[in-house]
Amino acid sequence: MRRLGTFLLTAWLAVPVQAATLPVTAQAWLERLQTAEQQHSYQGTFVYERNGSFSTHAIWHRVEANGQVRERLLQLDGPLQEMVRLDAQLQCISTQQVEQRASVSGLVVQQLQPAQLAAHYDLRILGQSRVAGHAAVVLALLPRDQYRYGLELHLDQQTGLALKSLLLNEQGQLLERFQFTQLDSRSELSDAALQPGPDCLAVAVAPVAPAVVSPWQAAWLPPGFSLSSTEQHDGQSASESLTWLMFSDGLARFSVFIEALPSTEVENLHRQLGPTVLVSQQMQGVSGPVMVTVVGEVPLVAAERVALSMGLAAEPATP
């Protein structure tokens, strides 16, 4: 991870830090970021860059009197894409955006646990910057191993809101960018600004799925990653069943899908497109061959090891 750390430190070495105006540690800044979205209303415009393509979005984010957070996102270029959320739960989404829900949802600031992250990331204050006319403090989350990416965050000094984030690989190459070009956290937001357009279709609230214990387990996980959720979707036959497992270290996430194969002629895949990796590996399941697929924003080496380590849990011995 030394090359990534050197890249970030060199980039901000010339920027002076006014220690008297900043929290003492990067962990304290992350704790402030954790609550900023629940404390501040704002509206603005940001750009999102991934896999070499750019998109521009407008956002309206209002903290209601009862503490709920209502948010509207609207893509300003290309096909019309819109969504409205209440406390991060989708209320409506445009038909064009249904297939892209996962990527847009990735723009949501996660509930970070700084103490947990510190075990697997080196948290540093690099200096100061200026983003969309706002003074910002620059943080680096440098991975302590080769199984996760680094993150550079620019946080508004007044509110703690994330003004810019850069996802970087070990060589310091940019994988993903989120950056405000305009942000207003002072003006009051009207009800009209948060009203969705006619193409934003209501989303039915899905019932909470019961907890599932999957027979599939990972014999190896990157340090700090643990199982965060499991779902089982049973079809009309065993060949239509799908198991979904999600793993997280508190910042990075990846999913594992296990589905039955109609034949063994399907090829294994090992691909990486920007920050997203996809590794598919054939294995033997209870009722025949299955395809194990790992998808997420982790380096290829991590996804490959996870895919190869997946297997069925041993059944307890009969007394």
FENPE-V360546 format. One record per pair of residues at least 4 apart in sequence whose C-alpha atoms are under 8 Angstrom apart, sorted by the first residue. I is the first residue (numbers start at 1). J is the second residue. D is the distance in whole Angstrom. If there is no record, write none. Layout:
i=I j=J d=D
i=I j=J d=D
//
This chain:
i=1 j=5 d=6
i=1 j=142 d=7
i=1 j=143 d=7
i=1 j=144 d=6
i=1 j=145 d=7
i=1 j=146 d=7
i=1 j=170 d=6
i=2 j=6 d=6
i=3 j=7 d=6
i=3 j=170 d=6
i=3 j=171 d=6
i=3 j=172 d=7
i=4 j=8 d=6
i=4 j=142 d=7
i=4 j=150 d=7
i=4 j=168 d=8
i=4 j=169 d=7
i=4 j=170 d=5
i=4 j=171 d=6
i=4 j=172 d=5
i=5 j=9 d=6
i=5 j=142 d=7
i=6 j=10 d=6
i=7 j=11 d=6
i=7 j=171 d=8
i=7 j=172 d=6
i=8 j=12 d=7
i=8 j=126 d=8
i=8 j=140 d=8
i=8 j=172 d=8
i=9 j=13 d=6
i=9 j=126 d=6
i=10 j=14 d=8
i=12 j=126 d=6
i=12 j=127 d=6
i=12 j=128 d=8
i=13 j=126 d=8
i=13 j=127 d=7
i=15 j=127 d=6
i=15 j=128 d=6
i=15 j=129 d=7
i=16 j=127 d=6
i=16 j=128 d=7
i=17 j=127 d=5
i=17 j=128 d=6
i=18 j=22 d=7
i=19 j=23 d=8
i=19 j=24 d=8
i=22 j=137 d=8
i=22 j=157 d=8
i=23 j=28 d=6
i=23 j=29 d=7
i=24 j=28 d=7
i=25 j=29 d=7
i=25 j=124 d=7
i=25 j=125 d=7
i=26 j=30 d=6
i=26 j=123 d=6
i=26 j=124 d=5
i=26 j=125 d=5
i=26 j=139 d=6
i=27 j=31 d=6
i=27 j=114 d=6
i=27 j=115 d=7
i=27 j=118 d=8
i=27 j=123 d=7
i=28 j=32 d=6
i=29 j=33 d=6
i=29 j=160 d=7
i=30 j=34 d=6
i=30 j=112 d=7
i=30 j=114 d=6
i=31 j=35 d=7
i=31 j=112 d=8
i=31 j=113 d=8
i=31 j=114 d=7
i=32 j=36 d=6
i=32 j=160 d=6
i=33 j=37 d=7
i=33 j=155 d=8
i=33 j=160 d=5
i=33 j=161 d=6
i=33 j=162 d=7
i=34 j=110 d=8
i=34 j=111 d=6
i=34 j=112 d=6
i=35 j=39 d=6
i=36 j=40 d=6
i=36 j=159 d=6
i=36 j=160 d=6
i=36 j=161 d=6
i=37 j=41 d=8
i=37 j=161 d=7
i=38 j=63 d=6
i=38 j=67 d=7
i=38 j=68 d=8
i=38 j=69 d=7
i=39 j=63 d=7
i=40 j=62 d=7
i=40 j=63 d=6
i=40 j=159 d=7
i=40 j=185 d=7
i=41 j=61 d=5
i=41 j=62 d=4
i=41 j=63 d=5
i=41 j=185 d=6
i=41 j=186 d=8
i=41 j=188 d=8
i=41 j=189 d=8
i=42 j=60 d=6
i=42 j=61 d=5
i=42 j=62 d=6
i=42 j=183 d=7
i=42 j=184 d=5
i=42 j=185 d=4
i=42 j=186 d=7
i=42 j=187 d=7
i=42 j=189 d=8
i=43 j=58 d=8
i=43 j=59 d=6
i=43 j=60 d=4
i=43 j=61 d=6
i=43 j=183 d=6
i=43 j=184 d=5
i=43 j=185 d=7
i=43 j=189 d=8
i=44 j=58 d=6
i=44 j=59 d=5
i=44 j=60 d=7
i=44 j=180 d=7
i=44 j=181 d=8
i=44 j=182 d=5
i=44 j=183 d=4
i=44 j=184 d=6
i=45 j=56 d=7
i=45 j=57 d=6
i=45 j=58 d=4
i=45 j=59 d=6
i=45 j=180 d=6
i=45 j=181 d=6
i=45 j=182 d=5
i=45 j=183 d=7
i=46 j=56 d=6
i=46 j=57 d=5
i=46 j=58 d=7
i=46 j=59 d=8
i=46 j=178 d=7
i=46 j=179 d=5
i=46 j=180 d=4
i=46 j=181 d=5
i=46 j=182 d=7
i=47 j=54 d=7
i=47 j=55 d=6
i=47 j=56 d=5
i=47 j=57 d=6
i=47 j=177 d=8
i=47 j=178 d=6
i=47 j=179 d=5
i=47 j=180 d=6
i=47 j=181 d=7
i=48 j=54 d=6
i=48 j=55 d=5
i=48 j=56 d=6
i=48 j=57 d=8
i=48 j=176 d=8
i=48 j=177 d=6
i=48 j=178 d=5
i=48 j=179 d=7
i=49 j=53 d=6
i=49 j=54 d=5
i=49 j=55 d=7
i=49 j=176 d=6
i=49 j=177 d=5
i=49 j=178 d=7
i=50 j=54 d=7
i=50 j=175 d=7
i=50 j=176 d=5
i=50 j=177 d=7
i=50 j=274 d=7
i=50 j=275 d=8
i=51 j=175 d=7
i=51 j=176 d=7
i=51 j=273 d=7
i=51 j=274 d=5
i=51 j=275 d=8
i=55 j=75 d=7
i=55 j=76 d=8
i=55 j=77 d=6
i=55 j=78 d=8
i=56 j=75 d=6
i=56 j=76 d=5
i=56 j=77 d=6
i=57 j=73 d=7
i=57 j=74 d=6
i=57 j=75 d=4
i=57 j=76 d=5
i=57 j=77 d=8
i=58 j=73 d=6
i=58 j=74 d=5
i=58 j=75 d=6
i=58 j=76 d=7
i=59 j=71 d=7
i=59 j=72 d=6
i=59 j=73 d=5
i=59 j=74 d=7
i=60 j=71 d=6
i=60 j=72 d=5
i=60 j=73 d=7
i=60 j=189 d=8
i=60 j=193 d=7
i=60 j=194 d=6
i=61 j=69 d=7
i=61 j=70 d=6
i=61 j=71 d=4
i=61 j=72 d=7
i=62 j=69 d=6
i=62 j=70 d=5
i=62 j=71 d=6
i=62 j=189 d=7
i=63 j=67 d=6
i=63 j=68 d=6
i=63 j=69 d=5
i=63 j=70 d=6
i=64 j=68 d=5
i=64 j=69 d=6
i=64 j=70 d=7
i=68 j=86 d=7
i=68 j=87 d=6
i=69 j=86 d=6
i=69 j=87 d=5
i=69 j=88 d=8
i=70 j=84 d=7
i=70 j=85 d=6
i=70 j=86 d=5
i=70 j=87 d=6
i=70 j=194 d=8
i=71 j=84 d=6
i=71 j=85 d=5
i=71 j=86 d=6
i=71 j=194 d=7
i=72 j=82 d=7
i=72 j=83 d=6
i=72 j=84 d=4
i=72 j=85 d=6
i=72 j=194 d=6
i=72 j=195 d=8
i=72 j=196 d=7
i=73 j=82 d=6
i=73 j=83 d=5
i=73 j=84 d=6
i=74 j=80 d=8
i=74 j=81 d=6
i=74 j=82 d=4
i=74 j=83 d=7
i=75 j=79 d=8
i=75 j=80 d=6
i=75 j=81 d=5
i=75 j=82 d=6
i=76 j=80 d=7
i=79 j=96 d=7
i=80 j=94 d=7
i=80 j=96 d=7
i=81 j=93 d=8
i=81 j=94 d=6
i=81 j=95 d=8
i=81 j=96 d=6
i=81 j=97 d=5
i=82 j=93 d=6
i=82 j=94 d=5
i=82 j=97 d=7
i=82 j=196 d=8
i=82 j=197 d=8
i=82 j=200 d=6
i=83 j=90 d=7
i=83 j=91 d=7
i=83 j=92 d=6
i=83 j=93 d=4
i=83 j=94 d=6
i=83 j=196 d=8
i=83 j=200 d=7
i=84 j=90 d=6
i=84 j=91 d=5
i=84 j=92 d=5
i=84 j=93 d=7
i=84 j=194 d=8
i=84 j=196 d=7
i=85 j=89 d=5
i=85 j=90 d=4
i=85 j=91 d=5
i=85 j=92 d=7
i=86 j=90 d=7
i=86 j=91 d=7
i=88 j=108 d=8
i=90 j=203 d=7
i=91 j=202 d=6
i=91 j=203 d=5
i=91 j=204 d=8
i=92 j=196 d=8
i=92 j=200 d=5
i=92 j=201 d=5
i=92 j=202 d=4
i=92 j=203 d=5
i=93 j=97 d=7
i=93 j=98 d=7
i=93 j=199 d=8
i=93 j=200 d=5
i=93 j=201 d=5
i=93 j=202 d=7
i=93 j=203 d=7
i=94 j=98 d=7
i=94 j=199 d=5
i=94 j=200 d=4
i=94 j=201 d=6
i=95 j=199 d=7
i=95 j=200 d=7
i=95 j=201 d=7
i=96 j=100 d=8
i=97 j=101 d=6
i=100 j=104 d=7
i=101 j=105 d=6
i=102 j=106 d=6
i=103 j=107 d=7
i=104 j=108 d=8
i=107 j=178 d=8
i=110 j=251 d=7
i=112 j=117 d=8
i=112 j=250 d=6
i=112 j=251 d=7
i=113 j=117 d=6
i=113 j=250 d=7
i=114 j=118 d=6
i=115 j=119 d=7
i=116 j=120 d=8
i=116 j=250 d=7
i=117 j=121 d=6
i=117 j=249 d=7
i=117 j=250 d=7
i=117 j=251 d=7
i=118 j=122 d=6
i=118 j=123 d=6
i=119 j=224 d=8
i=120 j=143 d=6
i=120 j=144 d=5
i=120 j=145 d=8
i=120 j=223 d=8
i=120 j=224 d=7
i=121 j=141 d=6
i=121 j=142 d=5
i=121 j=143 d=4
i=121 j=144 d=5
i=122 j=140 d=8
i=122 j=141 d=6
i=122 j=142 d=5
i=122 j=143 d=6
i=122 j=144 d=7
i=123 j=139 d=7
i=123 j=140 d=6
i=123 j=141 d=5
i=123 j=142 d=7
i=124 j=139 d=6
i=124 j=140 d=5
i=124 j=141 d=7
i=125 j=137 d=7
i=125 j=138 d=6
i=125 j=139 d=5
i=125 j=140 d=6
i=126 j=137 d=8
i=126 j=138 d=5
i=126 j=139 d=6
i=126 j=140 d=7
i=127 j=137 d=6
i=127 j=138 d=5
i=127 j=139 d=8
i=128 j=135 d=7
i=128 j=136 d=6
i=128 j=137 d=4
i=128 j=138 d=5
i=129 j=135 d=6
i=129 j=136 d=5
i=129 j=137 d=6
i=129 j=138 d=7
i=129 j=154 d=7
i=130 j=134 d=5
i=130 j=135 d=5
i=130 j=136 d=5
i=131 j=135 d=7
i=131 j=136 d=7
i=131 j=154 d=8
i=131 j=163 d=6
i=131 j=164 d=7
i=131 j=179 d=8
i=131 j=180 d=7
i=131 j=181 d=7
i=132 j=163 d=8
i=132 j=180 d=6
i=132 j=181 d=5
i=132 j=182 d=5
i=132 j=183 d=7
i=133 j=182 d=8
i=134 j=156 d=6
i=134 j=157 d=8
i=135 j=156 d=6
i=135 j=157 d=6
i=135 j=158 d=8
i=136 j=154 d=6
i=136 j=155 d=5
i=136 j=156 d=4
i=136 j=157 d=5
i=136 j=163 d=8
i=137 j=154 d=6
i=137 j=155 d=5
i=137 j=156 d=7
i=137 j=157 d=6
i=138 j=152 d=7
i=138 j=153 d=6
i=138 j=154 d=5
i=138 j=155 d=7
i=139 j=152 d=6
i=139 j=153 d=5
i=139 j=154 d=6
i=139 j=155 d=8
i=140 j=150 d=7
i=140 j=151 d=6
i=140 j=152 d=5
i=140 j=153 d=6
i=141 j=150 d=6
i=141 j=151 d=5
i=141 j=152 d=6
i=142 j=149 d=8
i=142 j=150 d=5
i=142 j=151 d=7
i=143 j=147 d=8
i=143 j=148 d=6
i=143 j=149 d=6
i=143 j=150 d=6
i=146 j=170 d=8
i=146 j=299 d=7
i=146 j=301 d=8
i=146 j=302 d=8
i=147 j=222 d=6
i=147 j=298 d=7
i=147 j=299 d=6
i=147 j=301 d=7
i=147 j=302 d=5
i=148 j=252 d=7
i=148 j=298 d=5
i=148 j=299 d=6
i=148 j=302 d=8
i=149 j=167 d=7
i=149 j=168 d=6
i=149 j=169 d=5
i=149 j=170 d=7
i=149 j=252 d=8
i=149 j=297 d=8
i=149 j=298 d=7
i=149 j=299 d=7
i=150 j=167 d=6
i=150 j=168 d=5
i=150 j=169 d=6
i=150 j=170 d=7
i=151 j=165 d=7
i=151 j=166 d=6
i=151 j=167 d=5
i=151 j=168 d=6
i=152 j=165 d=6
i=152 j=166 d=5
i=152 j=167 d=7
i=152 j=168 d=8
i=153 j=162 d=7
i=153 j=163 d=8
i=153 j=164 d=6
i=153 j=165 d=5
i=153 j=166 d=7
i=154 j=162 d=6
i=154 j=163 d=6
i=154 j=164 d=5
i=154 j=165 d=6
i=155 j=160 d=5
i=155 j=161 d=5
i=155 j=162 d=5
i=155 j=163 d=6
i=155 j=164 d=7
i=156 j=160 d=5
i=156 j=161 d=5
i=156 j=162 d=6
i=156 j=163 d=6
i=163 j=178 d=8
i=163 j=179 d=6
i=163 j=180 d=5
i=164 j=177 d=7
i=164 j=178 d=5
i=164 j=179 d=4
i=164 j=180 d=6
i=165 j=177 d=6
i=165 j=178 d=5
i=165 j=179 d=6
i=166 j=174 d=7
i=166 j=175 d=7
i=166 j=176 d=6
i=166 j=177 d=5
i=166 j=178 d=7
i=167 j=174 d=6
i=167 j=175 d=5
i=167 j=176 d=5
i=167 j=177 d=7
i=167 j=275 d=8
i=168 j=172 d=5
i=168 j=173 d=5
i=168 j=174 d=5
i=168 j=175 d=6
i=168 j=176 d=7
i=169 j=173 d=6
i=169 j=174 d=7
i=169 j=175 d=7
i=175 j=274 d=5
i=175 j=275 d=5
i=176 j=274 d=7
i=176 j=275 d=7
i=189 j=193 d=7
i=189 j=194 d=8
i=190 j=194 d=7
i=191 j=195 d=6
i=196 j=200 d=6
i=209 j=231 d=8
i=211 j=230 d=7
i=211 j=231 d=8
i=212 j=230 d=6
i=212 j=231 d=6
i=212 j=232 d=7
i=213 j=230 d=7
i=214 j=230 d=7
i=214 j=232 d=8
i=214 j=243 d=8
i=215 j=312 d=5
i=215 j=313 d=5
i=216 j=310 d=7
i=216 j=311 d=6
i=216 j=312 d=5
i=216 j=313 d=6
i=217 j=310 d=6
i=217 j=311 d=6
i=217 j=312 d=6
i=217 j=313 d=6
i=218 j=306 d=6
i=218 j=307 d=8
i=218 j=309 d=5
i=218 j=310 d=4
i=218 j=311 d=6
i=219 j=306 d=8
i=219 j=309 d=5
i=219 j=310 d=6
i=219 j=311 d=7
i=220 j=305 d=7
i=220 j=306 d=6
i=220 j=309 d=6
i=220 j=310 d=8
i=221 j=225 d=6
i=221 j=226 d=8
i=221 j=305 d=8
i=221 j=306 d=6
i=222 j=302 d=7
i=224 j=248 d=8
i=224 j=249 d=5
i=225 j=247 d=6
i=225 j=248 d=5
i=225 j=249 d=4
i=225 j=250 d=8
i=226 j=247 d=5
i=226 j=248 d=6
i=226 j=249 d=7
i=227 j=245 d=7
i=227 j=246 d=6
i=227 j=247 d=4
i=227 j=248 d=7
i=228 j=245 d=8
i=228 j=246 d=6
i=228 j=247 d=5
i=228 j=248 d=6
i=229 j=245 d=6
i=229 j=246 d=5
i=229 j=247 d=7
i=230 j=243 d=8
i=230 j=244 d=6
i=230 j=245 d=5
i=230 j=246 d=6
i=231 j=243 d=6
i=231 j=244 d=5
i=231 j=245 d=7
i=232 j=241 d=8
i=232 j=242 d=6
i=232 j=243 d=5
i=232 j=244 d=6
i=233 j=241 d=6
i=233 j=242 d=5
i=233 j=243 d=6
i=234 j=238 d=7
i=234 j=240 d=7
i=234 j=241 d=4
i=234 j=242 d=6
i=235 j=239 d=8
i=235 j=240 d=5
i=235 j=241 d=5
i=235 j=242 d=8
i=236 j=240 d=7
i=237 j=241 d=7
i=238 j=260 d=7
i=238 j=287 d=7
i=239 j=259 d=8
i=239 j=260 d=5
i=239 j=261 d=7
i=239 j=262 d=7
i=240 j=259 d=7
i=240 j=260 d=7
i=241 j=259 d=6
i=241 j=260 d=7
i=242 j=257 d=7
i=242 j=258 d=6
i=242 j=259 d=5
i=242 j=260 d=7
i=243 j=257 d=6
i=243 j=258 d=5
i=243 j=259 d=7
i=244 j=255 d=7
i=244 j=256 d=6
i=244 j=257 d=5
i=244 j=258 d=7
i=245 j=255 d=6
i=245 j=256 d=5
i=245 j=257 d=7
i=246 j=253 d=7
i=246 j=254 d=6
i=246 j=255 d=4
i=246 j=256 d=6
i=247 j=253 d=6
i=247 j=254 d=6
i=247 j=255 d=6
i=248 j=252 d=6
i=248 j=253 d=4
i=248 j=254 d=7
i=249 j=253 d=7
i=252 j=297 d=7
i=252 j=298 d=7
i=253 j=296 d=6
i=253 j=297 d=6
i=253 j=298 d=7
i=254 j=294 d=7
i=254 j=295 d=6
i=254 j=296 d=4
i=254 j=297 d=6
i=254 j=298 d=7
i=255 j=294 d=6
i=255 j=295 d=5
i=255 j=296 d=6
i=256 j=292 d=7
i=256 j=293 d=6
i=256 j=294 d=5
i=256 j=295 d=6
i=256 j=307 d=8
i=257 j=291 d=8
i=257 j=292 d=6
i=257 j=293 d=5
i=257 j=294 d=7
i=258 j=290 d=6
i=258 j=291 d=6
i=258 j=292 d=5
i=258 j=293 d=7
i=259 j=290 d=5
i=259 j=291 d=6
i=259 j=292 d=7
i=260 j=285 d=8
i=260 j=288 d=7
i=260 j=289 d=6
i=260 j=290 d=4
i=260 j=291 d=6
i=261 j=266 d=8
i=261 j=288 d=8
i=261 j=289 d=6
i=261 j=290 d=5
i=261 j=291 d=6
i=263 j=289 d=8
i=264 j=282 d=8
i=264 j=289 d=7
i=268 j=279 d=7
i=268 j=280 d=5
i=268 j=281 d=5
i=268 j=282 d=7
i=269 j=278 d=7
i=269 j=279 d=5
i=269 j=280 d=5
i=269 j=281 d=7
i=270 j=277 d=8
i=270 j=278 d=6
i=270 j=279 d=5
i=270 j=280 d=7
i=270 j=300 d=8
i=270 j=304 d=8
i=271 j=277 d=6
i=271 j=278 d=5
i=271 j=279 d=6
i=271 j=300 d=8
i=272 j=276 d=6
i=272 j=277 d=4
i=272 j=278 d=6
i=272 j=300 d=7
i=273 j=277 d=6
i=275 j=296 d=8
i=275 j=297 d=5
i=275 j=298 d=7
i=275 j=299 d=8
i=276 j=295 d=7
i=276 j=296 d=5
i=276 j=297 d=5
i=276 j=298 d=7
i=277 j=294 d=8
i=277 j=295 d=6
i=277 j=296 d=6
i=277 j=297 d=6
i=277 j=298 d=7
i=277 j=299 d=7
i=277 j=300 d=6
i=277 j=303 d=7
i=278 j=293 d=7
i=278 j=294 d=6
i=278 j=295 d=5
i=278 j=296 d=7
i=278 j=300 d=8
i=278 j=303 d=8
i=279 j=293 d=6
i=279 j=294 d=5
i=279 j=295 d=7
i=279 j=300 d=8
i=279 j=303 d=6
i=279 j=304 d=6
i=279 j=307 d=7
i=280 j=291 d=6
i=280 j=292 d=6
i=280 j=293 d=4
i=280 j=294 d=6
i=280 j=307 d=7
i=281 j=291 d=6
i=281 j=292 d=5
i=281 j=293 d=6
i=281 j=307 d=6
i=281 j=308 d=7
i=282 j=289 d=7
i=282 j=290 d=6
i=282 j=291 d=5
i=282 j=292 d=6
i=283 j=289 d=6
i=283 j=290 d=5
i=283 j=291 d=6
i=283 j=292 d=7
i=284 j=288 d=6
i=284 j=289 d=4
i=284 j=290 d=6
i=285 j=289 d=5
i=285 j=290 d=6
i=285 j=312 d=8
i=292 j=307 d=7
i=292 j=310 d=8
i=293 j=307 d=7
i=294 j=303 d=6
i=294 j=304 d=8
i=294 j=306 d=8
i=294 j=307 d=6
i=295 j=303 d=8
i=298 j=302 d=7
i=298 j=303 d=7
i=299 j=303 d=7
i=300 j=304 d=6
i=301 j=305 d=6
i=302 j=306 d=6
i=303 j=307 d=6
i=304 j=308 d=6
i=305 j=309 d=6
i=306 j=310 d=6
//
